[in-house]
Amino acid sequence: MHAHEAGWAHAESGRGPSWLRPPEDVNELVPLLWSSTARKNEAGALEIGGVDVRDLVAEHGSPAYVLDEHDFRSRARAFRDAFAGYDVYYAGKAFLCTTVARWVAQEGLFLDVCSGGELSVALRAGVEPARIGFHGNNKTVPELRRAVEVGVGRIIVDSFAEIDRLAALVAELGRPAAVLVRVTAGVEAHTHEYIATAHEDQKFGFSISSGDAYDAVRRVQEAPGLELRGLHSHIGSQIFDTSGFEVAARRVLALHARVSDELGVQMPEMDLGGGFGIAYTTQDDPADPAQLATELTKIVEHECRAFEVPVPRLSVEPGRAIVGPSMCTVYEVGTVKQVGLDAGAVRTYVSVDGGMSDNIRTALYDADYSCTLASRRTGAVPVLGRVVGKHCEAGDIVVKDEFVPGDLAAGDLLAVPGTGAYCRSMASNYNHALRPPVVAVAAGLARVVVRRETEDDLLATDVG
């Protein structure tokens, strides 16, 4: 494919990617892409958690994020049970609100935060501080101070400057802090470059190959009040297999063994990261939690035998794999137009009432999504469409390519699955848009867990 001067969004021929096939029935859902309670009813309308999205939109408006509580809890339990004996950390950055933080705690998971704001939500939800991990490559002194004061279970240090800051704080406060040292193993995860986090040329962690990781461990060990718990490695996000983990585990455990031999320190813990992938389209094939757990455990046990060290207490971070499939976004169609392309091809543009303000991932990561007509059944022939937002950007695209009904019209509802991770979390007020609500559904009931923003909210920070 030749590059187009206006970018990827304008480079397709109008026939779509090679993997995308016309559906046999444009009304049917692809179960892999949707939360477990999603179904189409007799009228062809989408139901989640027993709630008809037409009723949900009538009450709460659109766009709206719809969170399937049963699905979320089921996925949390699946990882908890598959990784029995591990500490499983939910990624607050994927999506966090008070209700979700409570669900996480109730299902027996730990919680990762990476800002003072996320920590505040976790504490407001009543999450036990000892079950919270604090990430981040540039934690501020006030953030570190609060983490120490409330007794956060572990702080993942990311720079020599942070080690010094933290050492000064624990001395001032007279309180210890449990620490993991984040290391980069030099492994290229097969994912988008912005979410691959273990190669050398990026901002996170201490390099193993340069010796910085060893020096960081030694500095933590020598600092009074810092309790060295172990090493933390994370190779990226949206990962579908364990091959990268094998190489990373070998390098991280080599450092773990060196610390034991040369410093006489037995670090009791190790975090393997995670970032497991989900299905956004039919081309994605995510692994089962039990399969991931079996393969990761074998990798670690094998490497520990090779280095003759005991297997440490292991942690894993599933990332988007819990909340990602548990949420969809419902939009109302406003405008449908056909645009002629080269060689007689035609692309159908479907404009909805949201866009890059509620899902920036397509523009930011070139991410792929799917969608379905959510408000009625149709007998129309499917046509290749592109779902776009209402913002003043040509790159304001929600779904790059998908087959949609040829009779799609203003007032129809469209639903996009797999929007639980990084959509509401990265949502913005671009063009002064109001961020949508998050409506949790279960057993036929819907309740707002994050309300829709209002114009008063928007103007409240404008001091005039």
C-alpha positions as CSV (number, residue, x, y, z in Angstrom):
1,M,0.0,0.0,0.0
2,H,1.4,3.4,-1.0
3,A,1.4,6.2,1.7
4,H,-1.2,8.9,1.3
5,E,-0.2,12.4,2.0
6,A,-3.1,12.9,4.3
7,G,-2.2,9.8,6.4
8,W,-3.4,6.3,7.0
9,A,-7.1,7.3,7.2
10,H,-7.1,8.2,3.5
11,A,-4.8,5.5,2.1
12,E,-7.3,2.6,1.7
13,S,-8.7,1.8,-1.7
14,G,-12.3,1.7,-0.3
15,R,-12.3,-2.1,-0.3
16,G,-11.2,-2.4,3.3
17,P,-8.4,-4.5,4.9
18,S,-7.8,-8.0,3.5
19,W,-9.0,-9.7,6.7
20,L,-12.4,-8.0,6.8
21,R,-15.1,-10.1,5.2
22,P,-18.8,-9.2,4.6
23,P,-21.0,-10.8,7.3
24,E,-23.5,-13.4,6.4
25,D,-26.0,-11.5,8.5
26,V,-25.3,-7.9,9.4
27,N,-27.6,-8.2,12.4
28,E,-25.6,-10.9,14.2
29,L,-23.0,-10.2,16.9
30,V,-19.5,-11.8,16.9
31,P,-19.4,-13.2,20.4
32,L,-15.6,-12.9,20.7
33,L,-15.9,-9.1,20.5
34,W,-18.7,-8.5,23.0
35,S,-19.2,-8.9,26.8
36,S,-20.8,-12.1,27.9
37,T,-24.3,-10.9,28.4
38,A,-24.6,-9.0,25.0
39,R,-27.4,-10.3,22.7
40,K,-29.8,-9.0,20.1
41,N,-33.5,-9.3,21.0
42,E,-36.4,-10.1,18.7
43,A,-36.5,-6.5,17.5
44,G,-32.9,-6.6,16.6
45,A,-31.9,-4.2,19.4
46,L,-28.8,-4.8,21.5
47,E,-29.2,-5.8,25.1
48,I,-26.4,-5.8,27.6
49,G,-27.0,-7.2,31.1
50,G,-30.7,-7.6,30.2
51,V,-31.0,-3.8,29.4
52,D,-32.2,-2.7,26.0
53,V,-29.8,0.0,24.8
54,R,-32.7,1.9,23.3
55,D,-34.2,2.3,26.8
56,L,-30.8,3.1,28.2
57,V,-30.2,5.9,25.7
58,A,-33.8,7.2,26.2
59,E,-33.0,7.7,29.9
60,H,-29.3,8.6,29.9
61,G,-28.7,10.0,26.4
62,S,-25.9,9.3,23.9
63,P,-23.1,8.7,23.6
64,A,-22.8,6.5,26.6
65,Y,-20.4,3.9,27.8
66,V,-22.2,0.7,28.9
67,L,-20.4,-1.4,31.5
68,D,-21.4,-5.1,31.9
69,E,-21.0,-5.8,35.6
70,H,-21.4,-9.5,35.3
71,D,-18.8,-9.7,32.6
72,F,-16.3,-7.5,34.5
73,R,-16.6,-9.6,37.6
74,S,-16.4,-12.9,35.7
75,R,-13.1,-11.8,34.0
76,A,-11.7,-10.6,37.3
77,R,-12.4,-13.9,38.9
78,A,-11.1,-15.8,35.8
79,F,-7.7,-14.2,36.2
80,R,-7.7,-14.5,40.0
81,D,-8.5,-18.2,39.8
82,A,-6.2,-19.0,36.9
83,F,-3.3,-17.2,38.6
84,A,-3.9,-18.7,42.0
85,G,-0.8,-18.1,44.1
86,Y,0.0,-14.9,42.3
87,D,-1.0,-11.4,43.2
88,V,-3.2,-10.1,40.3
89,Y,-3.2,-6.4,39.8
90,Y,-6.0,-4.6,38.1
91,A,-4.8,-1.7,35.9
92,G,-6.5,1.5,37.2
93,K,-5.3,3.4,34.2
94,A,-7.4,1.3,31.9
95,F,-10.6,2.5,33.6
96,L,-11.2,3.5,37.1
97,C,-14.0,4.8,39.1
98,T,-15.1,4.3,42.7
99,T,-17.6,1.5,41.8
100,V,-15.0,-0.4,39.7
101,A,-12.4,-0.1,42.4
102,R,-14.9,-1.7,44.9
103,W,-15.6,-4.5,42.4
104,V,-11.8,-5.1,42.1
105,A,-11.4,-5.4,45.8
106,Q,-14.5,-7.6,46.2
107,E,-13.2,-10.0,43.6
108,G,-9.9,-10.4,45.5
109,L,-7.7,-8.5,43.1
110,F,-5.0,-5.9,43.9
111,L,-5.0,-2.5,42.2
112,D,-2.4,-0.5,40.3
113,V,-2.5,3.2,40.3
114,C,-0.1,5.7,38.6
115,S,-1.2,9.1,39.8
116,G,-2.4,10.9,42.9
117,G,-5.8,11.1,41.4
118,E,-6.1,7.3,40.8
119,L,-4.8,6.8,44.4
120,S,-7.6,9.1,45.7
121,V,-10.3,7.1,43.8
122,A,-8.9,3.8,45.3
123,L,-8.9,5.2,48.8
124,R,-12.3,6.7,48.4
125,A,-13.6,3.2,47.4
126,G,-12.1,1.7,50.5
127,V,-9.4,-0.4,48.8
128,E,-6.9,-1.5,51.4
129,P,-3.7,0.5,50.9
130,A,-1.6,-2.6,51.3
131,R,-3.2,-4.0,48.2
132,I,-2.3,-1.0,46.1
133,G,0.8,-0.6,43.9
134,F,2.0,2.8,42.7
135,H,3.5,3.1,39.3
136,G,4.8,6.0,37.3
137,N,8.0,7.3,35.8
138,N,7.8,10.8,37.4
139,K,5.9,10.6,40.7
140,T,5.9,13.9,42.4
141,V,7.0,14.5,46.0
142,P,3.4,15.1,47.1
143,E,2.3,11.8,45.4
144,L,5.1,9.9,47.1
145,R,4.5,11.5,50.4
146,R,0.8,10.5,50.4
147,A,1.7,6.9,49.2
148,V,4.0,6.5,52.2
149,E,1.6,8.2,54.6
150,V,-1.3,5.9,53.8
151,G,0.8,2.8,53.6
152,V,0.6,1.8,49.9
153,G,1.7,-1.8,49.5
154,R,4.4,-1.2,47.0
155,I,6.0,1.6,45.2
156,I,7.6,0.7,41.8
157,V,10.6,3.0,41.5
158,D,11.6,4.2,38.1
159,S,14.7,6.4,38.4
160,F,17.6,7.2,40.6
161,A,16.1,10.6,41.4
162,E,12.9,8.9,42.6
163,I,14.9,6.5,44.9
164,D,16.6,9.6,46.4
165,R,13.2,11.4,46.8
166,L,11.6,8.4,48.4
167,A,14.6,7.7,50.8
168,A,14.4,11.4,52.0
169,L,10.6,11.1,52.5
170,V,10.7,7.9,54.6
171,A,13.5,9.4,56.7
172,E,11.4,12.5,57.3
173,L,8.2,10.6,58.0
174,G,9.7,7.8,60.0
175,R,7.7,5.3,58.0
176,P,9.1,2.5,55.7
177,A,8.2,2.0,52.1
178,A,8.1,-1.3,50.2
179,V,9.8,-1.0,46.8
180,L,10.0,-2.8,43.6
181,V,12.6,-1.8,41.0
182,R,11.2,-1.5,37.5
183,V,13.7,-2.9,34.9
184,T,13.8,-3.0,31.2
185,A,14.7,-6.3,29.7
186,G,15.4,-5.2,26.2
187,V,12.5,-7.2,24.8
188,E,10.4,-5.9,21.8
189,A,6.8,-6.7,22.4
190,H,4.8,-7.3,19.2
191,T,2.5,-4.3,19.6
192,H,2.2,-0.6,18.8
193,E,5.5,1.2,19.5
194,Y,3.8,3.6,22.0
195,I,2.7,0.7,24.2
196,A,5.8,-1.5,23.9
197,T,7.6,-0.8,27.2
198,A,10.6,-3.1,27.6
199,H,12.9,-2.0,24.8
200,E,15.8,0.2,25.7
201,D,14.9,3.5,24.0
202,Q,12.0,4.6,26.1
203,K,11.2,6.3,29.4
204,F,10.4,3.5,31.8
205,G,12.6,1.6,34.1
206,F,16.3,0.8,34.6
207,S,18.2,-1.0,31.8
208,I,19.5,-4.4,32.8
209,S,22.1,-4.5,30.0
210,S,23.6,-1.1,30.9
211,G,24.0,-2.1,34.6
212,D,21.6,0.6,35.8
213,A,19.1,-1.9,37.1
214,Y,21.8,-3.6,39.3
215,D,22.9,-0.2,40.6
216,A,19.3,0.8,41.4
217,V,18.7,-2.4,43.4
218,R,21.9,-1.8,45.3
219,R,20.9,1.8,46.1
220,V,17.5,0.8,47.3
221,Q,19.0,-1.9,49.4
222,E,21.4,0.6,51.0
223,A,18.8,3.2,51.7
224,P,17.4,3.1,55.3
225,G,13.6,2.8,55.3
226,L,13.3,1.4,51.8
227,E,12.3,-2.3,51.9
228,L,13.5,-4.0,48.7
229,R,10.8,-6.4,47.7
230,G,11.9,-7.4,44.1
231,L,12.0,-6.6,40.4
232,H,9.2,-5.4,38.1
233,S,9.2,-6.1,34.4
234,H,6.6,-5.0,31.8
235,I,7.2,-5.7,28.1
236,G,4.1,-3.9,26.7
237,S,0.4,-4.0,26.1
238,Q,-2.1,-5.8,23.8
239,I,0.1,-8.9,23.8
240,F,-1.3,-12.3,22.7
241,D,1.4,-14.8,23.5
242,T,4.1,-15.6,26.1
243,S,7.2,-15.7,23.8
244,G,8.3,-12.3,24.9
245,F,7.8,-13.1,28.5
246,E,10.2,-16.1,28.2
247,V,13.1,-13.9,27.1
248,A,12.2,-11.2,29.6
249,A,11.9,-13.6,32.5
250,R,15.3,-15.1,31.7
251,R,17.0,-11.7,31.8
252,V,15.1,-10.5,34.9
253,L,15.8,-13.7,36.8
254,A,19.5,-13.5,35.8
255,L,19.6,-10.1,37.6
256,H,17.5,-11.6,40.5
257,A,20.2,-14.3,40.9
258,R,23.1,-11.9,40.6
259,V,21.6,-9.7,43.4
260,S,21.3,-12.9,45.6
261,D,24.9,-14.0,44.8
262,E,26.7,-10.6,45.0
263,L,24.6,-8.6,47.5
264,G,23.4,-11.5,49.6
265,V,19.8,-10.3,49.2
266,Q,16.9,-12.7,48.6
267,M,14.2,-10.6,47.0
268,P,10.9,-12.3,47.9
269,E,8.8,-10.9,45.0
270,M,8.8,-10.5,41.2
271,D,6.2,-8.8,39.0
272,L,6.1,-10.2,35.4
273,G,3.8,-7.4,34.1
274,G,1.2,-8.6,31.6
275,G,-0.7,-6.3,29.3
276,F,-2.6,-9.2,27.8
277,G,-4.5,-8.6,24.6
278,I,-8.2,-8.6,23.8
279,A,-10.3,-9.0,20.6
280,Y,-11.2,-5.7,19.0
281,T,-11.9,-7.3,15.6
282,T,-12.1,-10.8,14.2
283,Q,-8.3,-10.7,13.4
284,D,-7.5,-10.8,17.2
285,D,-7.1,-14.1,19.0
286,P,-6.6,-13.5,22.8
287,A,-5.3,-16.3,25.0
288,D,-7.3,-17.8,27.8
289,P,-6.2,-16.8,31.4
290,A,-5.6,-20.4,32.4
291,Q,-3.4,-20.9,29.4
292,L,-1.4,-17.7,30.1
293,A,-1.0,-18.7,33.8
294,T,0.2,-22.2,32.9
295,E,2.7,-20.9,30.3
296,L,4.1,-18.1,32.5
297,T,4.5,-20.4,35.5
298,K,6.4,-22.9,33.5
299,I,8.7,-20.2,32.2
300,V,9.5,-18.9,35.6
301,E,10.0,-22.3,37.2
302,H,12.3,-23.4,34.4
303,E,14.4,-20.2,34.7
304,C,14.6,-20.4,38.5
305,R,15.9,-24.0,38.3
306,A,18.5,-22.9,35.8
307,F,19.7,-20.1,38.1
308,E,19.3,-22.2,41.2
309,V,17.1,-19.7,43.0
310,P,13.8,-20.2,44.7
311,V,10.6,-19.1,42.9
312,P,9.6,-15.7,44.2
313,R,6.1,-14.6,45.0
314,L,4.8,-13.6,41.6
315,S,2.6,-10.8,40.5
316,V,0.9,-10.3,37.1
317,E,-0.9,-7.3,35.6
318,P,-3.6,-8.4,33.0
319,G,-4.1,-4.7,31.9
320,R,-7.0,-4.2,29.5
321,A,-8.0,-7.8,29.5
322,I,-10.4,-7.4,32.4
323,V,-12.3,-4.2,31.6
324,G,-11.7,-3.9,27.9
325,P,-14.3,-6.4,26.7
326,S,-16.7,-5.5,29.5
327,M,-17.7,-2.2,28.0
328,C,-19.2,-0.9,24.8
329,T,-20.0,2.6,23.6
330,V,-23.4,3.5,22.2
331,Y,-23.8,6.3,19.7
332,E,-26.6,7.9,17.7
333,V,-26.1,8.3,14.0
334,G,-26.5,11.8,12.7
335,T,-25.3,11.9,9.1
336,V,-24.7,9.2,6.5
337,K,-23.0,10.1,3.2
338,Q,-21.4,8.2,0.3
339,V,-18.0,9.4,-0.9
340,G,-16.6,8.4,-4.3
341,L,-13.1,7.1,-4.3
342,D,-10.6,6.1,-7.1
343,A,-11.6,3.4,-9.6
344,G,-15.3,3.8,-8.9
345,A,-15.1,2.7,-5.3
346,V,-17.4,4.2,-2.7
347,R,-17.0,4.7,1.0
348,T,-20.0,5.2,3.3
349,Y,-19.2,7.7,6.1
350,V,-21.4,7.3,9.2
351,S,-21.2,10.3,11.5
352,V,-22.1,9.7,15.2
353,D,-22.6,12.1,18.1
354,G,-19.2,11.3,19.8
355,G,-15.8,10.6,18.4
356,M,-12.2,11.2,19.3
357,S,-13.2,12.9,22.6
358,D,-14.6,9.6,23.9
359,N,-12.3,7.2,22.0
360,I,-8.9,8.7,21.0
361,R,-7.3,5.3,20.4
362,T,-8.1,5.0,16.6
363,A,-6.4,8.4,16.0
364,L,-3.6,7.8,18.5
365,Y,-2.7,4.2,17.9
366,D,-4.3,3.4,14.5
367,A,-6.5,1.0,16.5
368,D,-9.1,-1.1,14.9
369,Y,-12.7,-1.4,16.2
370,S,-15.9,-3.1,15.1
371,C,-19.5,-1.9,15.5
372,T,-23.1,-3.1,15.1
373,L,-26.5,-1.6,14.4
374,A,-28.0,-1.5,17.9
375,S,-31.5,-0.3,17.6
376,R,-33.4,-2.4,15.1
377,R,-33.2,-5.4,12.7
378,T,-32.4,-4.8,9.1
379,G,-32.7,-6.7,5.8
380,A,-30.4,-4.3,4.0
381,V,-27.3,-5.5,2.1
382,P,-24.1,-4.7,4.1
383,V,-21.8,-2.0,2.7
384,L,-18.3,-1.0,3.7
385,G,-18.5,1.9,6.1
386,R,-16.3,4.2,8.2
387,V,-17.7,5.4,11.5
388,V,-16.5,9.0,12.2
389,G,-17.1,11.5,15.0
390,K,-18.4,15.0,15.1
391,H,-15.1,16.8,15.8
392,C,-13.3,19.2,13.5
393,E,-10.5,16.8,12.6
394,A,-10.2,14.6,9.5
395,G,-8.6,12.0,11.7
396,D,-11.7,11.9,14.0
397,I,-12.4,8.2,13.2
398,V,-14.0,5.7,15.6
399,V,-14.2,2.6,13.4
400,K,-11.9,2.6,10.3
401,D,-13.6,-0.2,8.4
402,E,-16.7,-2.2,9.1
403,F,-19.6,-3.6,7.1
404,V,-22.7,-1.7,8.1
405,P,-26.3,-2.0,6.9
406,G,-26.9,-0.1,3.6
407,D,-30.1,1.5,5.1
408,L,-28.3,3.0,8.1
409,A,-29.9,6.4,8.8
410,A,-30.0,9.3,11.2
411,G,-31.5,8.3,14.5
412,D,-30.2,4.7,14.4
413,L,-28.0,3.6,17.3
414,L,-24.6,2.1,16.7
415,A,-22.6,0.2,19.4
416,V,-18.8,-0.2,19.4
417,P,-17.5,-3.2,21.6
418,G,-14.2,-3.4,23.4
419,T,-14.2,0.2,24.7
420,G,-13.6,-0.5,28.4
421,A,-9.9,0.2,28.4
422,Y,-8.4,3.6,27.8
423,C,-11.5,5.2,26.2
424,R,-13.2,6.9,29.1
425,S,-9.8,7.2,30.8
426,M,-8.3,9.1,27.9
427,A,-11.5,11.0,27.1
428,S,-11.2,14.8,26.6
429,N,-13.2,17.9,26.2
430,Y,-11.9,18.6,22.7
431,N,-14.2,21.1,20.9
432,H,-15.6,21.5,24.5
433,A,-17.4,18.2,24.2
434,L,-19.0,16.8,27.3
435,R,-17.6,13.5,28.4
436,P,-20.2,10.7,28.3
437,P,-21.5,8.8,31.4
438,V,-20.6,5.3,32.3
439,V,-23.7,3.2,32.9
440,A,-23.3,-0.1,34.7
441,V,-25.9,-2.8,33.8
442,A,-26.7,-6.1,35.5
443,A,-29.8,-8.3,35.8
444,G,-32.0,-5.9,33.8
445,L,-31.1,-2.8,35.8
446,A,-29.0,0.2,34.8
447,R,-27.3,2.6,37.1
448,V,-24.9,5.5,36.4
449,V,-21.5,5.0,38.0
450,V,-19.9,8.0,36.3
451,R,-22.4,10.8,35.4
452,R,-22.4,12.7,32.1
453,E,-20.6,16.0,32.3
454,T,-22.7,19.1,32.0
455,E,-22.0,22.6,30.6
456,D,-21.7,23.7,34.3
457,D,-18.9,21.3,34.8
458,L,-17.2,22.6,31.7
459,L,-17.5,26.2,32.7
460,A,-16.6,25.6,36.4
461,T,-12.9,25.7,35.8
462,D,-13.0,28.7,33.4
463,V,-12.4,31.5,35.9
464,G,-13.4,34.1,33.3
